[in-house]
Amino acid sequence: MSLRRSVLYVPGDSKKMLQRAAEVDSDVLLLNLEDGVASSQKDAARENIAEALQNTNFGARETVVRINSLNSVVGRNDLAKIVPLHPHGICLPKVEKPADIKCAESAILDLEAGNGLRKGSTRLHAMIESAAGLLHSPEIAIASDRMASLIFGSADYVSDVRCQPGEDRMELLLALQMIVTAARSAAIDAIDAPCFDIRNHNLLENESIHARRLGFDGKSALHPGQLETINRIFDVTPEEIAWAEKTLVELDLAENRGKALTTVDGKLLDNPHRAAAERILRRKKPK
């Protein structure tokens, strides 16, 4: 599984930004056709993204296209145009129930079959952006084998529930924890919302640290200048790698002695710590 530490929103109505996206240090490029693209520019943005998928080498970056709602003609046109070009995934906005995932899955299956693509090769990412979406997030997360992540859309969520979050985002804590829990229940990734104050690097750092402590795998970004902070905080540290390697060695030695428990640096360890150590080493980038 590829890392999804950073997810950069790239506006589909800007050819220049689509071209520059091939050079940024983002694990995921979220090529955007939905919010942020004016209604008058939807068709042009769709063509821009189609051209970029066909002609731009994005390297190892995961390409995901955020389409408009499938309840609209625009969204259905997005899907019909984009899926045959085989991005890694499709991001569905404002998902509120498992049926939204099922609808997209059925349409994508037909498009894959009609274009010679491997069944199931197009992954799904669901935006959780409302009270209804949050309450149904556990069912949304397991609605399809295509599911790759839940992505928190805090701007629409705040508007929907009418809260007024401060810099510590305590008012969003329930939503953040529920999204992580739902993602974990389905063994998929959880991606935090972006920091909207794009020049406030202290706020970005604090939000990122808090999100990682809660269990998020990564965080969305609105500007390439946010990527270094996000990648650094969501990457595994040398200290974590050293702990993981030492933990596995000690647990293996204990098992050879017929023991299920051992200690590392005075702390008792057992099988849940083995799972944590293995997860850290899976995220370790090869040199």
C-alpha positions as CSV (number, residue, x, y, z in Angstrom):
1,M,0.0,0.0,0.0
2,S,1.3,3.4,-1.0
3,L,1.6,6.1,1.6
4,R,-1.0,8.8,1.8
5,R,0.7,11.3,4.1
6,S,-0.2,14.3,1.9
7,V,-3.1,14.9,-0.4
8,L,-2.8,18.0,-2.5
9,Y,-5.9,19.6,-4.0
10,V,-5.2,20.6,-7.6
11,P,-7.8,22.8,-9.3
12,G,-8.9,21.4,-12.6
13,D,-9.6,24.8,-14.1
14,S,-5.9,25.7,-14.0
15,K,-3.7,24.0,-16.6
16,K,-0.6,25.6,-15.1
17,M,-1.3,24.0,-11.6
18,L,-2.0,20.7,-13.2
19,Q,1.3,20.8,-15.0
20,R,3.1,21.9,-11.8
21,A,1.5,19.0,-9.8
22,A,3.9,16.6,-11.5
23,E,6.8,18.2,-9.6
24,V,5.4,18.6,-6.1
25,D,6.2,16.3,-3.2
26,S,2.7,15.0,-2.5
27,D,1.8,11.4,-2.1
28,V,-1.7,11.9,-3.6
29,L,-2.8,14.5,-6.2
30,L,-6.5,15.3,-5.8
31,L,-7.4,16.7,-9.2
32,N,-10.5,18.7,-8.4
33,L,-13.6,19.2,-10.4
34,E,-16.0,20.0,-7.6
35,D,-16.0,22.9,-5.1
36,G,-13.6,25.5,-6.1
37,V,-14.4,25.2,-9.8
38,A,-17.0,27.7,-11.0
39,S,-20.1,26.2,-12.7
40,S,-19.2,27.9,-16.0
41,Q,-15.8,26.2,-15.9
42,K,-16.8,22.6,-15.1
43,D,-16.6,21.4,-18.7
44,A,-13.3,23.1,-19.4
45,A,-11.9,21.7,-16.1
46,R,-12.9,18.2,-17.0
47,E,-11.1,18.5,-20.3
48,N,-8.0,19.9,-18.6
49,I,-7.8,17.0,-16.2
50,A,-8.5,14.5,-19.0
51,E,-5.6,16.0,-20.9
52,A,-3.3,15.9,-17.9
53,L,-4.1,12.3,-17.2
54,Q,-3.3,11.4,-20.8
55,N,-0.2,13.5,-21.3
56,T,1.4,14.3,-17.9
57,N,3.8,11.9,-16.2
58,F,2.9,12.2,-12.5
59,G,5.5,9.6,-11.5
60,A,4.8,7.6,-8.4
61,R,2.1,10.1,-7.2
62,E,-1.3,8.6,-6.7
63,T,-3.8,10.4,-9.0
64,V,-7.4,10.8,-7.7
65,V,-10.1,12.9,-9.4
66,R,-12.7,14.5,-7.2
67,I,-15.9,14.6,-9.4
68,N,-19.1,16.4,-8.9
69,S,-22.1,14.7,-7.4
70,L,-23.4,11.7,-9.3
71,N,-26.9,13.1,-8.7
72,S,-26.1,15.7,-11.3
73,V,-25.5,15.5,-15.1
74,V,-22.1,17.2,-14.5
75,G,-21.0,14.5,-12.1
76,R,-22.1,11.7,-14.4
77,N,-20.3,13.3,-17.3
78,D,-17.2,13.6,-15.1
79,L,-17.2,9.9,-14.3
80,A,-17.8,8.9,-17.9
81,K,-14.9,11.0,-19.1
82,I,-12.4,10.3,-16.3
83,V,-12.7,6.6,-15.5
84,P,-11.6,5.4,-19.0
85,L,-8.4,7.4,-18.5
86,H,-7.6,5.2,-15.5
87,P,-6.7,7.4,-12.7
88,H,-5.8,5.5,-9.5
89,G,-9.1,6.6,-7.9
90,I,-12.3,8.6,-7.9
91,C,-13.1,10.9,-4.9
92,L,-16.8,11.2,-4.2
93,P,-18.0,14.5,-2.6
94,K,-20.5,14.8,0.2
95,V,-21.0,11.1,0.7
96,E,-23.9,10.6,3.2
97,K,-24.9,7.0,2.9
98,P,-23.6,3.6,1.6
99,A,-25.9,3.8,-1.4
100,D,-23.8,6.7,-2.7
101,I,-20.8,4.4,-2.8
102,K,-22.9,1.6,-4.4
103,C,-24.1,3.9,-7.1
104,A,-20.6,5.0,-8.0
105,E,-19.3,1.4,-7.8
106,S,-22.0,0.2,-10.3
107,A,-21.2,3.0,-12.8
108,I,-17.5,2.5,-12.5
109,L,-17.8,-1.2,-13.0
110,D,-19.6,-0.7,-16.3
111,L,-17.0,1.9,-17.4
112,E,-14.2,-0.5,-16.6
113,A,-15.8,-3.3,-18.5
114,G,-16.5,-1.1,-21.5
115,N,-12.9,0.2,-21.7
116,G,-10.9,-2.9,-21.1
117,L,-9.8,-2.0,-17.6
118,R,-9.3,-4.5,-14.8
119,K,-12.4,-4.9,-12.6
120,G,-11.9,-3.1,-9.3
121,S,-8.8,-1.2,-10.4
122,T,-10.4,2.2,-9.8
123,R,-10.4,2.9,-6.1
124,L,-12.9,5.1,-4.2
125,H,-12.3,7.9,-1.7
126,A,-15.3,9.2,0.2
127,M,-15.6,12.8,1.4
128,I,-17.3,13.0,4.8
129,E,-18.7,16.5,4.9
130,S,-22.0,16.5,6.8
131,A,-23.7,15.3,10.0
132,A,-25.4,12.5,8.0
133,G,-22.1,11.5,6.4
134,L,-20.4,11.3,9.7
135,L,-23.2,9.2,11.4
136,H,-23.1,6.8,8.4
137,S,-19.3,6.8,8.1
138,P,-18.8,3.2,9.4
139,E,-21.2,1.8,6.8
140,I,-19.7,4.0,4.1
141,A,-16.2,2.8,4.9
142,I,-17.2,-0.9,4.3
143,A,-19.7,-0.2,1.4
144,S,-17.2,-1.5,-1.3
145,D,-14.0,-3.4,-1.7
146,R,-12.9,-0.4,-3.8
147,M,-12.8,1.9,-0.8
148,A,-9.4,3.4,-0.1
149,S,-10.0,6.3,2.3
150,L,-12.3,8.5,4.2
151,I,-11.4,12.2,3.7
152,F,-12.7,14.8,6.1
153,G,-14.2,17.9,4.5
154,S,-14.4,20.2,7.4
155,A,-15.6,23.4,5.6
156,D,-18.9,21.8,4.6
157,Y,-19.2,19.9,7.9
158,V,-18.8,23.1,9.9
159,S,-21.5,24.8,7.9
160,D,-23.8,21.8,8.2
161,V,-23.6,21.3,12.0
162,R,-23.2,25.1,12.6
163,C,-20.2,24.8,15.0
164,Q,-17.6,27.5,15.4
165,P,-14.2,25.7,15.7
166,G,-11.2,27.5,17.2
167,E,-7.6,26.9,16.4
168,D,-7.5,23.8,18.7
169,R,-10.4,22.3,16.7
170,M,-11.9,20.8,19.9
171,E,-15.4,21.4,18.4
172,L,-14.4,19.0,15.6
173,L,-13.0,16.3,17.9
174,L,-16.0,14.0,17.7
175,A,-15.9,14.1,13.9
176,L,-12.2,13.5,13.7
177,Q,-12.3,10.5,16.1
178,M,-15.4,9.0,14.3
179,I,-13.7,9.2,10.9
180,V,-10.6,7.5,12.1
181,T,-12.6,4.8,13.9
182,A,-14.7,4.2,10.8
183,A,-11.6,4.0,8.6
184,R,-9.9,1.6,10.9
185,S,-12.9,-0.6,11.1
186,A,-12.7,-1.1,7.3
187,A,-8.8,-1.2,7.2
188,I,-8.7,1.9,4.9
189,D,-7.0,5.3,5.3
190,A,-8.2,8.4,7.1
191,I,-7.2,11.8,5.7
192,D,-7.6,15.0,7.7
193,A,-9.1,18.2,6.3
194,P,-6.7,20.9,5.1
195,C,-5.5,23.9,7.1
196,F,-7.2,26.8,5.4
197,D,-4.8,29.4,6.8
198,I,-2.2,28.5,4.2
199,R,0.5,30.9,5.4
200,N,0.1,29.9,9.1
201,H,2.7,27.2,9.4
202,N,2.5,27.0,13.2
203,L,-1.2,26.2,12.9
204,L,-0.6,23.7,10.2
205,E,2.0,22.0,12.3
206,N,-0.3,21.9,15.3
207,E,-3.2,20.5,13.3
208,S,-1.0,17.9,11.7
209,I,0.5,16.7,15.0
210,H,-2.9,16.5,16.6
211,A,-4.4,14.6,13.6
212,R,-1.5,12.1,13.6
213,R,-2.0,11.5,17.4
214,L,-5.6,10.8,16.7
215,G,-4.6,8.1,14.2
216,F,-5.0,9.9,10.8
217,D,-2.8,8.6,8.0
218,G,-2.4,11.9,6.3
219,K,-3.7,15.4,5.8
220,S,-5.0,17.3,2.8
221,A,-3.2,20.4,1.5
222,L,-4.4,23.5,-0.4
223,H,-0.9,24.7,-1.3
224,P,2.4,23.0,-2.2
225,G,4.0,25.1,0.5
226,Q,2.1,23.0,3.1
227,L,3.5,19.7,1.9
228,E,6.9,19.7,3.7
229,T,5.2,20.1,7.1
230,I,2.6,17.5,6.4
231,N,5.0,14.9,5.0
232,R,7.4,15.3,7.9
233,I,4.8,14.9,10.6
234,F,3.0,11.9,9.0
235,D,6.2,10.2,8.1
236,V,7.7,7.6,10.5
237,T,10.6,9.0,12.6
238,P,14.0,7.3,13.1
239,E,13.1,6.8,16.7
240,E,9.9,5.0,15.8
241,I,11.8,2.8,13.4
242,A,14.4,1.9,16.0
243,W,11.6,1.1,18.5
244,A,9.8,-1.1,16.0
245,E,12.9,-3.0,15.1
246,K,13.9,-3.6,18.7
247,T,10.3,-4.6,19.7
248,L,10.2,-7.3,17.0
249,V,13.5,-8.7,18.0
250,E,12.5,-8.9,21.7
251,L,9.1,-10.4,20.9
252,D,10.7,-13.0,18.7
253,L,13.2,-13.9,21.4
254,A,10.4,-14.1,24.0
255,E,8.4,-16.4,21.6
256,N,11.4,-18.7,21.2
257,R,11.4,-19.0,25.0
258,G,7.7,-19.9,25.0
259,K,6.7,-16.5,26.3
260,A,4.0,-14.1,24.9
261,L,5.3,-11.0,26.8
262,T,8.6,-9.2,27.0
263,T,9.9,-5.7,28.0
264,V,11.6,-3.0,26.0
265,D,13.0,0.0,27.9
266,G,11.1,-1.2,31.0
267,K,7.7,-1.3,29.2
268,L,5.7,-4.5,28.9
269,L,5.0,-5.6,25.3
270,D,2.8,-8.2,23.7
271,N,1.1,-8.9,20.4
272,P,-0.6,-5.5,19.9
273,H,2.8,-3.9,20.1
274,R,4.0,-6.4,17.4
275,A,1.2,-5.2,15.1
276,A,2.2,-1.6,15.8
277,A,5.8,-2.3,15.1
278,E,5.1,-4.1,11.8
279,R,2.9,-1.2,10.7
280,I,5.7,1.3,11.3
281,L,8.1,-0.7,9.3
282,R,5.7,-1.1,6.4
283,R,5.5,2.7,6.3
284,K,9.3,3.0,6.3
285,K,10.5,4.3,2.9
286,P,13.3,2.2,1.2
287,K,16.6,4.0,1.0
